[in-house]
Amino acid sequence: MIYKTASEWRNAPQKRVLLFAMSGLGKTYLSKMLRETGDWFHYSIDYRIGTRYMGEKIADNAKREAMKVPFLRDLLLSNSIYIGSNISFDDLKPMSFYLGKPGDPAKGGLDWAEYTRRQDEFQAAEVAALHDTDYFINRAQTLYQYPHFVCDTGGSICEWVDVTNPDDPIMTDLASKTLIVWIKGSEEHTAELIRRFDKEPKPMSYDPAFLLATWEAYLREFGVAPDKVDPDDFIRWAFAKALAHRQPRYQAMADTWGITVPQQAVAQVKDTEGFVSMIADALEMRG
């Protein structure tokens, strides 16, 4: 780790951290709070994916749908209208819509081959965006003169990491540049995430082997043909399994490359001093 003790962390003139956790546990809350102080550069992995790596694909998908409407088709072909993605730090829906959900096309589902093709695109984009962290650390310092840096990752980071390999290329790269911090939720937080997701299911990205096994298990359990699957029902069913699938991966990442902070501690952080103290406490606990 780049900061091995609480004192090293507290005294570091340039603090660099990377936050990872399931969605809804406070990664973006902390990142925005730090950014608003004016001393921290906030690098959002999801925003980088949606702009640099998948922005054109997202826009082209919207144009493809618009081309099905004669009125809009004529306007597009004559360059009379412009269709683009209005993705932001606070609104990543364009990327979610592009990822989509597999199942019945009458219910907005994607063919399995198309769905997994988009999943593969997202995996490549996220890995590239993660490796861009060093570029943005340097950019934040040399271009904008920010002394501190926080990387706000997506929940799917654990899907692309080999947690059994201490030399995993993604994590060794990130750990050499940032302090890796896992925000760990409780069982109550897990129940709340499931409740929230059940109310508003949204597309997610998963390790291909896990995703295929989950898809095949769903088809067997419910005896349904792939093109008759209710897309929302499948991703709700898959989400609960994903939480159990991801938890040990997150734990292994924190144990090997970083530190763990409980979500209860994150909820108490109101300013930079509180954040610095929370990280210092976690470093002391790790020893």
N, C-alpha and C positions, 0 to 999 in steps of 0.2 A: 504494500500500500504506500502511496506517496506521502501520507502522514501516518506515522506509526504510533504517535502518542497524542494525548490531548493538548499538551503544551506546544508540540510542533504545529498542530492544527490551529490553535488560537493565535500563535505568533506568525503564521504564514502570511506574507504580504500579498500573496496571490492565492486565493482559495478556489479550488476547482473540485466540484462534486458532480456525480451522476446519480440520479434518483431512478429507482425502478420499483414497480409494484403493480398489482392489479388496478384497473381503472377505478377511480372513485375513492382512493385512499389518501390522496393529498399531494401527489407529485406536482400537479399543475398549480395547486393552491400555493405551495411553498415557492415554486419557481416564479409565479407572478408577484408574490409578496416581495421576494428578493429583487426582482427586476424593477419594481416600483421605487426602490430606494435610490436608484440611479447609479449604484456601484456594481451591479451584477448583470452580466450578459446572459440572457435566457435563450438557450438553444433547444428548440422543440423538434424532436425526431419526427413526429407525425406531420408537423408543418413542412419540414424539409422534404419528406416523402411526397406530400401532396402538391408541392410546388416544383421542386427541382426534378424529381424522378417520375412522378405519375401525373403531373398537371396536364400534359398533352393528352394522355390516355383518358383522363377524366373528362376533358373538354370534348374529345372526339366521340366519346360514348354519348354525351348529351346531344351532339350534332347528329349522330346516327339515329337517335330517336326523333329529333326534329325533322330529319329528312323523310320520315314516314308521313308527315303532314304536308299535303301539297302546298298550302299557303306558306308555311315556314321554309319548305324546300326551295321554292322560287326565290325567297328573300335571301337564303343562304347562298344559293348559286350565283346570285347577282351581287353578293357582298353587301347587301343592304342591312343586314343585321350581324351582330357579333355574339357568339356564345362562348363564355369562358367560365372557369371555376372561381368562385369567390371564397375560397378557403381561407380561414384565419386561425389564429391560436385558439380562439374560443368557439369556432364552428368548423368541425372537421367532417360534417355530413357529406360533402361532395365525394370524399374518399370512401366513406362507408357505402354510399349508394353505388359507387363503381364496383366495390368488392362484391356486393350483392349476396344473395342467399340461394342455395340450390333447391330445386324442386319444381313443382307445378308451374309452368309458364303462365297459366291463367291467373295465378296468384302472385305473379311477379318473380317467380323462381327462375334460376338459370339452369341450363343444361349442365350436368356434372363436369363434362370436359371443359366447358367455358368457365365454369366456376373455379375449377382447380387451376386453369391457366392464369386467371387473375390472381389467385392465391400465390402462384409462383412468381408473378410479377411483383407482388407486394413483398415477398420474402427477399428478392434480389434488391428491391428499393430500400428496405429497412436495413439490410446488412450494409449497403453502400452508405446510407445516411449515418449509421453508427460509426463507420470508419471515417466519416467526415468530421467527427468531433474535434480532432486535432487541428484541422483547418480552421474551424470556427473559434477554437481557443486562441490561435494566433491572430485571427482576424479581429476578435474582440479586443485584444491588447494593442495590436499595431495600428488598426484603423480607427477604432472607437475609444481606445484608452480605458476600457473597463478593467479594473483591478481583479475582479472576481468573475467566476463562470459557473453556471449551473446547466446541466444537460437533463432535460425532461424527456424520458424515454416512453415508448409505448409498452403496454402490458405484454405484448408478444415477443419482447426481447429474448425471453427464456426459450422460445421455440427454436431459435437458430443457434443456440449455444450447446456445445457438448460438455455437460456439467461433470462428466467423468474424466475429462482431459484437463489437467492443470495448465496445459499449454494451448488451450483453445484460442484460436487467433482473434476472435472478436473480443473476448474478455481480457486477454493479455494486453491487447492494444489499448482498450479503454482504461484498464487498471494502471497502466504506465503513465496515463495523462490525468486521471481524475480519481477521486475517492469514491468508491462504489458503495452506494447506500440503498439498502432494501427497507421499504416501509412495510412492516408486517402487520396484517390485520388479524383480528380475533375471530372466533367462531360467530360472534354476533355481527361482525362486519361482513363475513361471508354470507350469512343469511340475508343481510340487507342488500348486498350486491345481487343476489339471486332474485330477491323481491323486485328490485329496481329494474333488473334486466327483463324479468317476466312481464313487467308493465310496458316496457319499451325495448323489445329485442333489437339489437343492432349487429350488423356484420362484424366478424372478427377474423383474425388470421391465425392459423394453426400449423404446427409441424405436419408435413404431408402424411407421414405414417400414422400419426394419431388421428388426423382428419379422416383418412380412408377407413381406418378401423372403426371409428365412431359412426361414419356413414353406413358402413355395412352392418354394424350392430343395430342401428336404427331400422334399417330395411327389414332385417330378420325379426326383430322384436315386434314390429307393428304390421308386418306382412304387407307392405305397400310397395308399389312399383316406383322407381326413381322419379318418373315424370308426374307422379300423383302425390308426392310428398308435399305437405304444407310447409312452406319455407320457414315461417315463423316458429312453427312447432318444432322443427328440427333444430334450429339454432338455440331455442330455449333448452331443449333436451341436451344439446351438446355443451351448453355453457356450464351447467352444473358439473358435468364430467371434466370440463376444462379446468375448473377451479382445483379439483383434486389432482389433475394432471400437472398443473403449474406449480402448486405449492412446494413440493419437494425440489423442483428445479430452482425456484427462487431461493430456497434455503441453502442449497448446495452452492449457488453463485455467491451468496453472502458469506458462507463459511470459507470458501476458497479465496475469494478476491476482495471482500469488503467487510462492511459492518451492517448491523441490523438496528433499526429504530422502530419501536411500537407505534401503531397509528394513534394510540392515546396520547403519546408524547407530541406527535405532529399537531394534533388538535389544539394543544396548549401554546404552540408557537405563534406569537403575534408580531414579532419584529426580528431584525437581523441578530440582535444579541441573543434572543431565545433560540434561534436556529443554530448559531455557533455553539451555544451551550449544549443543545441537544446532541449535536455531533460529537462534541468533546466527551459527554457522558457515555456515548456508545463506544468511543475509542477506549475509554477507561475500562468499560465492561469487557471488551474483547481482550484487554491486557496486552 
